[in-house]
Amino acid sequence: MDPRRLPHLLPAALALALGVAGACASTAAPPPPRVLATIAVRVHHLDAMVAFYSEAFGVTFREVDARGVRSMFGELDGRTLKLVPIRATTDFEGYPSHQLGFEVADVPRVIRLAEQHGGRREGPVLEADGRVHAAVRDPDGNTIELYGPAGGGS
């Protein structure tokens, strides 16, 4: 191809690219905003776990009352690492011992989706300071914490 023709082809190529990008953008809905915000680990040896994660990974923990259970929360790469003691073996029989937490734009929507796919809401939906906190069980029974704006979404 003659390199002198390239400047003449550029407007046509740009128009084609913009047309394709515009068509793709108009037919696909953007994904809902979401961020993995927390990871909860159920532990048997809280003090030893705090010492290990502090020394090995530089996590600084703070004590938190997690619905009556003394727990330790720390920040790790912009996410909250929650070390939560297992109260009794029977409390968690048949349930996984780790838990994800997501920041979402529409907490009620995610609760509905969990229920639609065989999961369920776990406990009450809590609202304070313009924020909502809820928990669901996914179809396999894993607990997922949800955080979002009050009145967000539907």
C-alpha positions, 0 to 999 in steps of 0.5 A: 500500500502506498504510505501517502494514502494513509492520511486519506484512510484515517477518517474512514477507519476512525468512523468505522471504529467509532461506529462499531464501538457505539453499536457495542456500547448501545447493545450491552448494559454496563456491569453493576459496580461491585468491589470485593470489600471484605474477607472473613475467616472463622478462626479457632485461635484468634490471638495466634491468628492476629499475631501471625497475620500482623507479623507475616503480612503487616496487618494492623488489627482493631477489636470489633464487636461482631454481633456479640462476638469479639473479633479482630478486623484489619486492613489488607490491600484496601480490603478488610480482613476479619478474623472471627472466632468460631463460637461452637462447632455446632453453630457452623456444622455444614457451613463454610468457614470463610465469607466474602463481602461486597460493596454493591450499588443495589443491596436489595437487588443482590438479595433478590438474586440470591433468593432467585437462585436458591440462596436466602437472606441471612438475618435483618437488613441493617441501616445506619448513617446512610449505609445498608449492611445485609448478609445472604447465603449463596446457593451453596450456603456460603455467607456473603456480606453486602454493603451499599448506600441506603435507598440504593437501587430498587 
